[in-house]
Amino acid sequence: MHILLVDDNPDIIRLVEQVLELEGHRVSTARDGLEALQQAATTQPDAVVLDINMPGMEGWEVCRRIKQQYHIPVMLLTVRGEKADVQQGAAVGADAYLLKPFDIPVFLDHLNTMLGVAYGRAR
């Protein structure tokens, strides 16, 4: 599957990109919300892993737009863990919500569950 990874932290991008590639996924990256929308339009990913706190356009708005335009699954990967944040994630259409710092196996479980639900198969 092709995953669009969006985060302004280069260390997170490097780590998650390596994990996804080891799992056999193709990865595109973006470092802000506007770049994420451009990448979504040009690369047509199967799913998006998206940070909330980014320069330019926050992940909330990016998620909302991606869900409206492409109907692909979106995982929010963020430090924002308040109840209101999780509720906002659901309100903008996020399919999964995972807090940083995270364990790799937990991340992969969330991703695989999200992909399985979105594409109708167990992963």
N, CA, C and O of each residue as an XYZ file, in Angstrom:
492
protein
N       0.837     -1.177      0.000
C       0.000      0.000      0.000
C       0.885      1.245      0.000
O       2.039      1.218      0.426
N       0.313      2.305     -0.480
C       1.020      3.581     -0.525
C       0.510      4.467      0.614
O      -0.682      4.759      0.697
N       1.431      4.891      1.492
C       1.093      5.687      2.663
C       1.704      7.078      2.520
O       2.887      7.217      2.210
N       0.894      8.097      2.747
C       1.380      9.475      2.826
C       1.625      9.784      4.298
O       0.705      9.712      5.112
N       2.850     10.124      4.633
C       3.276     10.427      5.992
C       3.496     11.928      6.102
O       4.285     12.498      5.349
N       2.801     12.572      7.040
C       2.854     14.028      7.171
C       3.245     14.403      8.586
O       2.509     14.134      9.536
N       4.414     15.029      8.725
C       4.889     15.474     10.035
C       5.974     16.510      9.803
O       6.733     16.408      8.839
N       6.057     17.508     10.677
C       7.101     18.520     10.527
C       8.376     18.148     11.280
O       9.353     18.896     11.235
N       8.384     17.017     11.965
C       9.562     16.561     12.701
C      10.325     15.553     11.837
O       9.825     14.458     11.577
N      11.531     15.916     11.391
C      12.280     15.006     10.509
C      12.624     13.676     11.162
O      12.740     12.667     10.466
N      12.790     13.648     12.487
C      13.087     12.385     13.162
C      11.896     11.430     13.101
O      12.067     10.229     12.887
N      10.703     11.962     13.287
C       9.494     11.135     13.186
C       9.332     10.634     11.760
O       9.027      9.461     11.541
N       9.535     11.517     10.790
C       9.421     11.099      9.388
C      10.392      9.963      9.088
O      10.011      8.957      8.490
N      11.630     10.124      9.500
C      12.656      9.106      9.226
C      12.268      7.765      9.867
O      12.330      6.724      9.212
N      11.870      7.791     11.145
C      11.523      6.574     11.861
C      10.315      5.879     11.231
O      10.377      4.694     10.906
N       9.226      6.612     11.064
C       7.992      6.002     10.563
C       8.161      5.551      9.114
O       7.643      4.506      8.722
N       8.879      6.331      8.329
C       9.127      5.935      6.936
C       9.873      4.604      6.882
O       9.519      3.734      6.086
N      10.895      4.433      7.713
C      11.651      3.178      7.743
C      10.761      2.011      8.161
O      10.814      0.937      7.561
N       9.950      2.222      9.183
C       9.049      1.168      9.653
C       8.076      0.767      8.550
O       7.876     -0.419      8.287
N       7.477      1.762      7.913
C       6.501      1.474      6.855
C       7.142      0.746      5.678
O       6.557     -0.188      5.129
N       8.335      1.169      5.292
C       9.022      0.511      4.176
C       9.399     -0.924      4.530
O       9.306     -1.815      3.685
N       9.824     -1.157      5.775
C      10.132     -2.531      6.202
C       8.891     -3.416      6.173
O       8.996     -4.630      5.999
N       7.728     -2.818      6.341
C       6.466     -3.557      6.282
C       5.961     -3.722      4.845
O       4.906     -4.313      4.615
N       6.727     -3.192      3.878
C       6.380     -3.375      2.481
C       5.537     -2.272      1.862
O       5.051     -2.413      0.740
N       5.362     -1.172      2.591
C       4.578     -0.060      2.066
C       5.459      0.898      1.267
O       6.655      1.028      1.525
N       4.852      1.552      0.311
C       5.497      2.659     -0.400
C       5.130      3.916      0.358
O       3.982      4.061      0.779
N       6.074      4.835      0.545
C       5.852      6.010      1.390
C       6.173      7.290      0.634
O       7.213      7.408     -0.014
N       5.252      8.251      0.732
C       5.502      9.635      0.326
C       5.458     10.458      1.601
O       4.770     10.096      2.556
N       6.197     11.572      1.620
C       6.229     12.395      2.832
C       5.899     13.846      2.514
O       6.094     14.330      1.399
N       5.388     14.522      3.548
C       5.136     15.960      3.485
C       5.444     16.527      4.863
O       5.306     15.841      5.876
N       5.865     17.794      4.889
C       6.259     18.402      6.165
C       5.315     19.486      6.649
O       5.546     20.074      7.706
N       4.263     19.760      5.905
C       3.244     20.702      6.368
C       1.927     20.376      5.683
O       1.864     19.533      4.789
N       0.883     21.060      6.120
C      -0.453     20.748      5.639
C      -0.662     20.994      4.154
O      -1.280     20.183      3.464
N      -0.152     22.103      3.669
C      -0.329     22.399      2.242
C       0.393     21.387      1.370
O      -0.143     20.932      0.359
N       1.603     21.038      1.761
C       2.346     20.019      1.020
C       1.608     18.676      1.079
O       1.609     17.919      0.108
N       0.981     18.387      2.218
C       0.217     17.143      2.353
C      -0.923     17.087      1.348
O      -1.144     16.061      0.706
N      -1.644     18.189      1.216
C      -2.754     18.219      0.250
C      -2.250     18.071     -1.179
O      -2.880     17.398     -1.994
N      -1.120     18.693     -1.484
C      -0.528     18.556     -2.819
C      -0.108     17.111     -3.068
O      -0.366     16.563     -4.139
N       0.541     16.493     -2.078
C       0.978     15.100     -2.217
C      -0.218     14.162     -2.374
O      -0.179     13.227     -3.173
N      -1.272     14.414     -1.614
C      -2.466     13.570     -1.725
C      -3.039     13.633     -3.142
O      -3.479     12.624     -3.692
N      -3.025     14.824     -3.717
C      -3.559     14.993     -5.074
C      -2.681     14.321     -6.119
O      -3.196     13.733     -7.070
N      -1.373     14.398     -5.959
C      -0.472     13.880     -6.994
C      -0.107     12.407     -6.818
O       0.099     11.703     -7.807
N      -0.023     11.933     -5.578
C       0.423     10.551     -5.367
C      -0.713      9.573     -5.120
O      -0.513      8.361     -5.208
N      -1.901     10.077     -4.814
C      -3.080      9.249     -4.567
C      -2.785      8.083     -3.612
O      -2.854      6.919     -4.008
N      -2.456      8.403     -2.349
C      -2.115      7.355     -1.384
C      -3.324      6.520     -0.996
O      -4.471      6.924     -1.190
N      -3.041      5.341     -0.442
C      -4.095      4.472      0.081
C      -4.492      4.869      1.499
O      -5.590      4.546      1.951
N      -3.596      5.574      2.205
C      -3.866      6.022      3.569
C      -2.907      7.159      3.914
O      -1.897      7.370      3.242
N      -3.252      7.892      4.986
C      -2.441      9.014      5.447
C      -2.175      8.851      6.936
O      -3.078      8.536      7.711
N      -0.922      9.070      7.327
C      -0.533      9.182      8.735
C      -0.168     10.643      8.927
O       0.738     11.153      8.269
N      -0.877     11.323      9.835
C      -0.883     12.778      9.869
C      -0.691     13.331     11.275
O      -1.397     12.936     12.203
N       0.259     14.241     11.431
C       0.432     14.983     12.675
C      -0.601     16.105     12.714
O      -1.099     16.527     11.671
N      -0.920     16.584     13.899
C      -1.869     17.697     14.027
C      -1.149     19.035     14.062
O      -1.506     19.955     13.326
N      -0.138     19.148     14.912
C       0.574     20.419     15.099
C       1.626     20.603     14.017
O       2.718     20.040     14.089
N       1.278     21.401     13.013
C       2.211     21.664     11.921
C       2.111     23.122     11.505
O       1.099     23.777     11.754
N       3.161     23.630     10.872
C       3.094     25.013     10.387
C       2.123     25.141      9.215
O       1.874     24.180      8.486
N       1.594     26.319      9.053
C       0.708     26.588      7.923
C      -0.709     26.143      8.193
O      -1.537     26.935      8.645
N      -0.993     24.907      7.926
C      -2.329     24.349      8.104
C      -2.245     23.177      9.070
O      -1.492     22.229      8.843
N      -3.015     23.244     10.142
C      -3.006     22.165     11.119
C      -3.595     20.884     10.544
O      -4.342     20.901      9.566
N      -3.240     19.786     11.172
C      -3.706     18.482     10.736
C      -5.207     18.319     10.747
O      -5.749     17.555      9.949
N      -5.910     19.035     11.654
C      -7.378     18.949     11.671
C      -7.952     19.280     10.292
O      -8.763     18.536      9.741
N      -7.504     20.422      9.752
C      -8.024     20.882      8.460
C      -7.553     19.975      7.323
O      -8.309     19.704      6.391
N      -6.321     19.512      7.398
C      -5.814     18.596      6.375
C      -6.658     17.321      6.357
O      -7.057     16.849      5.292
N      -6.922     16.774      7.528
C      -7.735     15.564      7.629
C      -9.120     15.803      7.043
O      -9.602     15.012      6.233
N      -9.749     16.880      7.446
C     -11.094     17.193      6.956
C     -11.120     17.255      5.432
O     -12.007     16.681      4.800
N     -10.151     17.948      4.845
C     -10.119     18.086      3.380
C      -9.842     16.766      2.678
O     -10.469     16.448      1.667
N      -8.898     15.998      3.218
C      -8.579     14.707      2.604
C      -9.793     13.791      2.643
O     -10.105     13.128      1.653
N     -10.479     13.750      3.781
C     -11.654     12.890      3.907
C     -12.766     13.329      2.957
O     -13.484     12.487      2.418
N     -12.915     14.629      2.747
C     -13.940     15.130      1.821
C     -13.606     14.818      0.377
O     -14.486     14.446     -0.400
N     -12.343     14.965      0.012
C     -11.958     14.836     -1.391
C     -11.627     13.411     -1.816
O     -11.929     13.020     -2.944
N     -11.016     12.633     -0.939
C     -10.471     11.346     -1.371
C     -11.065     10.139     -0.671
O     -10.934      9.025     -1.179
N     -11.706     10.308      0.460
C     -12.332      9.195      1.177
C     -11.338      8.074      1.459
O     -11.657      6.898      1.283
N     -10.140      8.435      1.893
C      -9.141      7.443      2.268
C      -8.933      7.493      3.784
O      -9.195      8.523      4.404
N      -8.470      6.404      4.384
C      -8.291      6.392      5.831
C      -7.140      7.313      6.279
O      -6.110      7.431      5.614
N      -7.362      7.957      7.436
C      -6.383      8.872      8.009
C      -6.155      8.506      9.467
O      -7.100      8.388     10.246
N      -4.888      8.328      9.825
C      -4.495      8.144     11.215
C      -3.855      9.441     11.701
O      -2.920      9.950     11.083
N      -4.366      9.971     12.812
C      -3.723     11.117     13.445
C      -2.688     10.582     14.418
O      -3.006      9.774     15.291
N      -1.447     11.034     14.267
C      -0.320     10.629     15.100
C       0.203     11.899     15.749
O       0.849     12.711     15.087
N      -0.069     12.084     17.052
C       0.090     13.393     17.652
C       0.448     13.336     19.132
O       0.287     12.304     19.782
N       0.932     14.454     19.651
C       1.155     14.593     21.089
C      -0.100     15.087     21.795
O      -0.151     15.112     23.025
N      -1.098     15.476     21.038
C      -2.318     16.060     21.611
C      -3.260     14.955     22.076
O      -3.907     14.295     21.263
N      -3.331     14.761     23.400
C      -4.076     13.640     23.938
C      -5.239     13.989     24.840
O      -5.779     13.112     25.513
N      -5.633     15.237     24.869
C      -6.787     15.607     25.676
C      -8.058     15.024     25.059
O      -8.117     14.771     23.856
N      -9.069     14.818     25.897
C     -10.336     14.270     25.421
C     -10.905     15.105     24.276
O     -11.420     14.558     23.301
N     -10.811     16.424     24.395
C     -11.323     17.309     23.343
C     -10.575     17.108     22.032
O     -11.170     17.230     20.962
N      -9.277     16.801     22.095
C      -8.491     16.554     20.886
C      -8.961     15.279     20.186
O      -9.127     15.254     18.966
N      -9.173     14.226     20.968
C      -9.638     12.963     20.395
C     -11.020     13.163     19.762
O     -11.297     12.640     18.682
N     -11.877     13.917     20.439
C     -13.198     14.210     19.891
C     -13.101     15.021     18.604
O     -13.844     14.778     17.653
N     -12.182     15.987     18.576
C     -11.974     16.782     17.361
C     -11.486     15.886     16.224
O     -11.894     16.058     15.076
N     -10.616     14.934     16.543
C     -10.155     13.989     15.530
C     -11.305     13.216     14.914
O     -11.368     13.046     13.696
N     -12.211     12.750     15.754
C     -13.388     12.037     15.249
C     -14.267     12.968     14.420
O     -14.826     12.560     13.402
N     -14.386     14.214     14.858
C     -15.241     15.175     14.159
C     -14.736     15.497     12.750
O     -15.535     15.753     11.849
N     -13.408     15.484     12.557
C     -12.863     15.777     11.226
C     -12.707     14.522     10.373
O     -12.256     14.598      9.231
N     -13.082     13.358     10.929
C     -13.111     12.137     10.133
C     -11.947     11.188     10.292
O     -11.819     10.245      9.512
N     -11.086     11.408     11.288
C      -9.947     10.510     11.471
C     -10.425      9.087     11.736
O     -11.398      8.870     12.459
N      -9.733      8.131     11.148
C     -10.069      6.726     11.313
C      -9.315      6.088     12.472
O      -9.739      5.060     13.000
N      -8.206      6.691     12.867
C      -7.405      6.195     13.990
C      -6.724      7.382     14.643
O      -6.484      8.406     14.003
N      -6.412      7.236     15.936
C      -5.802      8.320     16.711
C      -4.777      7.676     17.624
O      -5.123      6.837     18.455
N      -3.512      8.062     17.475
C      -2.436      7.471     18.265
C      -1.551      8.572     18.811
O      -1.191      9.513     18.105
N      -1.204      8.435     20.098
C      -0.386      9.451     20.753
C       1.108      9.177     20.608
O       1.554      8.030     20.637
N       1.869     10.262     20.451
C       3.330     10.221     20.527
C       3.702     10.460     21.983
O       3.015     11.225     22.660
N       4.744      9.849     22.485
C       5.542      8.795     21.843
C       4.727      7.504     21.747
O       3.794      7.279     22.518
N       5.097      6.679     20.798
C       4.332      5.466     20.520
C       5.271      4.291     20.371
O       6.451      4.453     20.062
N       4.731      3.105     20.595
C       5.467      1.868     20.353
C       5.210      1.449     18.909
O       4.087      1.549     18.414
N       6.248      0.985     18.250
C       6.128      0.571     16.850
C       5.052     -0.512     16.671
O       4.222     -0.382     15.771
N       5.035     -1.571     17.487
C       3.994     -2.586     17.289
C       2.574     -2.017     17.445
O       1.665     -2.434     16.728
N       2.379     -1.088     18.357
C       1.062     -0.473     18.539
C       0.716      0.369     17.314
O      -0.419      0.336     16.838
N       1.682      1.118     16.806
C       1.472      1.899     15.587
C       1.044      0.990     14.437
O       0.077      1.280     13.732
N       1.765     -0.100     14.257
C       1.451     -1.020     13.157
C       0.086     -1.676     13.349
O      -0.641     -1.885     12.378
N      -0.267     -2.000     14.587
C      -1.600     -2.556     14.842
C      -2.689     -1.565     14.442
O      -3.664     -1.935     13.788
N      -2.516     -0.299     14.841
C      -3.494      0.734     14.477
C      -3.583      0.881     12.955
O      -4.675      0.942     12.390
N      -2.431      0.936     12.311
C      -2.400      1.103     10.863
C      -3.061     -0.080     10.154
O      -3.889      0.104      9.263
N      -2.691     -1.277     10.555
C      -3.237     -2.465      9.899
C      -4.733     -2.608     10.130
O      -5.463     -3.028      9.232
N      -5.193     -2.262     11.329
C      -6.631     -2.288     11.594
C      -7.349     -1.273     10.712
O      -8.378     -1.576     10.108
N      -6.792     -0.063     10.644
C      -7.391      0.986      9.822
C      -7.455      0.567      8.351
O      -8.478      0.754      7.691
N      -6.372      0.007      7.848
C      -6.346     -0.425      6.454
C      -7.297     -1.587      6.217
O      -7.966     -1.644      5.185
N      -7.359     -2.511      7.163
C      -8.259     -3.650      7.034
C      -9.707     -3.224      6.990
O     -10.487     -3.743      6.191
N     -10.076     -2.279      7.843
C     -11.448     -1.769      7.842
C     -11.738     -1.021      6.538
O     -12.789     -1.206      5.924
N     -10.795     -0.178      6.127
C     -11.018      0.647      4.930
C     -11.086     -0.182      3.652
O     -11.834      0.146      2.731
N     -10.310     -1.243      3.603
C     -10.227     -2.003      2.357
C     -10.827     -3.407      2.465
O     -10.641     -4.242      1.580
N     -11.549     -3.653      3.564
C     -12.322     -4.882      3.703
C     -11.538     -6.160      3.773
O     -11.959     -7.182      3.232
N     -10.396     -6.116      4.436
C      -9.637     -7.355      4.586
C      -8.806     -7.284      5.857
O      -8.423     -6.204      6.308
N      -8.541     -8.417      6.408
C      -7.673     -8.498      7.593
C      -6.236     -8.311      7.135
O      -5.831     -8.800      6.080
N      -5.475     -7.593      7.952
C      -4.077     -7.349      7.605
C      -3.173     -8.038      8.595
O      -1.951     -7.954      8.478
